[in-house]
Amino acid sequence: MNFKSGFVLSGLADSLIASLRAPTFLVGLNGKIVCANESAADLLTGTGAHALRNMPIADFVAGDASAGVQTRVTHDGSDHPIAPNRTIHLKHATGDGVWHVASLADDYDKVIGIIYQYAAPVSPEQSDKDAARAAGQRFDVLAETELRWKTAVLSASQGVWDHDFERNRHYLSESWRTMRGLAPDATAPETTEDWLLTIHRDDIQKVREQLHLQETGLTDIVDYTFRQRHAAGHWIWILSRGRVMRRDAAGFPVHIIGTDTDISDIKAVEQERKRLAERLALAMEVAEMGQWEFDIETGRTSWDARAAAMLGVNAQAIARTGPHWSDLIHPDDRQGVIDYNAARLRDREDIAYDYRVLTDDGSERYIRTRGKFLPSVEGSGAYVGVDFDLTPEYRKTRALEQARSQLQYESRHDALTGLANRRSLDEVFAAAIDSDPAPAIAAMHFDIDRFKQINDSLGHDAGDMALRHAATILRDHMPKDALVARAGGDEFVALFVDAPTDAALRAIADRITKALAAPFAYNGAQIRTCMSIGIARTDPQDGARGSLFILADMALYHAKKDGRAACRFYRPAMMEEANHRKRLEDALSLAFAQDQIICHYQPQFDARTLKLTGLEALVRWQCPIFGLIMPDQFLNIASDMGLMARLDDAVLRQVLRDTKAWTAAGLVVPHVSVNISAERLTDPKLGPSLRALDITPGTIVFELLESVFLDGADSRIDENLAIIADLGIDIEIDDFGSGHASIISLLRIAPRRLKIDRALVQPIVTSQQRRALLETIIRIGRMLHIDVVADGVETQAHVEILQDLHCDYLQGYALARPMPARMIQNLLPVR
């Protein structure tokens, strides 16, 4: 016991001496009593222990020994008092007694106090020497043992408890209270049930079981662990150990002594270790790791259940020798693994490798193993490691590689035809351009003629069949070194690196055209397809090599202009025409914003009286760059650019402005016919835009230019035609007789007028058959109450014949040419 100060000496001594049953007290180096237990105070003074504090020991020494005590006890502790016989006579309240005296030293063997413990009373017959000897023997056997034990208990910070239920004496040491945070005067539980109330509910049952064992006499040992509530509110772990010292006649324990130790820190470490072990086990389980160990000396390997399952080993074969384990390795990996392990084993190096095993059921698994060498004093050491089953990852990787390969294939091939797609075509073309030496390159651009009609008449499945049929023809009739690709829609491109001659390219195109001429069957129908073909070729020194596909597209454009199944080679003049077209497209994009779209008007006359009855608005483009452009030079461009609806709107607005100006000038303005395209007629915003123009009913007539759309039912067209009729705008069918519109469509639409195509009108002067056909059309119109307008009246003979056929209205150069708005007003009558 190491007492560092008087405060510590007094505090610890109080607990220690108070716990002793033998009369004991402690004297400091100043010769004054520091503390005493109650039995010592009762002997010396008959008063309480507190009355002895600070009393000089010399007041109690009998005879001449008093001077010896005062002179031999020094403050520096260098001299041990009464050291020879270790006993002294002290005066009691009722007589003298023999006390054993022992010095109390610290860890440095420095005396810091003197302990006095009662030995026996002094009898007249007993000599001092005999009394001393007897007292010393009893002290050695009993008092000193008890003192040392309790000193050790206090030094170990253990709490002492002593419950004597027969005498109702309960002792709880100061350290017992301290570890629970109880003040010295705090009430401590004395009954077993009160004590159990302070125990954690999860520990009460096991404590009761221990108590039951003691109460029934099955054991005298007290040894249990539990949690108890600290005064501050938290729980502390207590290790309680003791023994039943005495039982009553019925065998029930009546006196139990023991110690309590605060093991909260130990439990915290234990729980943390348990928590880490559980986390490690969980981590290995989550990571699906198996553990193994290889003993170098015995050559035996052991696996846990997960590692054994990875290897396909049954439960009875969890431990196997090395050679047996090597039999599991895939034959392709076995020797490499064996050689690797032998090298690492020789050098005692860690191991890390992947390998395959063949399990008992014949399946293949991929294992990743990692191991660390652990040396040992007793033997050669061991390897401890983990295995990972990489089979799912390998399978996923293989599936991903297959999927990636499939995606790569699909990214470069057309799903419908199986041909290369535009991306693949561009990659091969770019590689050919960059190759050294540079080869001659050629391209064929194919477009299926009238492909839209196949889709519209037979459906998209038939269209897909036509595309696959065309792809098969191209694939079968191309040289093997040519790349055939579907460029999009119904367009295909063939690329030739180290291109053949123009004659060879022509021969390839002829073979393809001939093969496509044969029909193919689809749902009982025979479908014929043909292709327009554009061909371009560039030589190594040609600066236009990068524009090869553009050149082939230009050639295709001219092939389609020249008719179906045509083949054209690129010529430089096509580039000039394309450049001109591009300039027109750029200029047309600005024409609407700059009001460059204007109208010329061609009069229509009553066939009988030749009086002016109406006007047809003919679109013109007054371009500041190219001058006045006729519609045949820009309508196709406007259609390709998707500007037809916008063009129709611009013409209608111009007509309304002109008619408003004529009316303001006091002129009588007849109805004006304005063309309306199919694109405009299918516009869902047509109705609102027409209503916003506030058109006077009867002043505007719409001519349907693309009457082919009238042969098929279209709800949007029907809705817009109904809106047009509600607004008081008449409908006129243009180019009637050219084969587009049918009698059925006339009945459905009920137009106000029919304009007979000039191709039918012009031959009537020389052809009786055409004259009869024209007469039939006029009669049909009269029968359906539809007025007939003859277009293309070029001569007086046309006028006379049409009058004889009772045509209603005439239009043509024989009567009046188209003219600008400022000239029309000279023909209009004054109101």
Disulfide bonds with the S-S distance in Angstrom:
none
